[in-house]
């Protein structure tokens, strides 16, 4: 938890939130990609 607080202090809250949202979107895009590849087979 300390690491998160240090990131917020050093980089800034908006950047941390952006990285978090990008990570969440990436995992969902990978799931969609896998589903599409599965439909093609």
For each residue, the residues with C-beta under 8 A, 3 or more apart:
1: 4 5
2: 5 6
3: 6 7
4: 1 7 8 16
5: 1 2 8 9
6: 2 3 9 10
7: 3 4 10 11 16
8: 4 5 11 12 13 16
9: 5 6
10: 6 7
11: 7 8 15 16
12: 8 15 16
13: 8 16 17
14: 17 18
15: 11 12 18 19
16: 4 7 8 11 12 13 19 20
17: 13 14 20 21
18: 14 15 21 22
19: 15 16 22 23
20: 16 17 23 24
21: 17 18 24 25
22: 18 19 25 26
23: 19 20 26 27
24: 20 21 27 28
25: 21 22 28 29
26: 22 23 29 30
27: 23 24 30 31
28: 24 25 31 32
29: 25 26 32 33
30: 26 27 33 34
31: 27 28 34 35
32: 28 29 35 36
33: 29 30 36 37
34: 30 31 37 38
35: 31 32 38 39
36: 32 33 39 40
37: 33 34 40 41
38: 34 35 41
39: 35 36
40: 36 37
41: 37 38
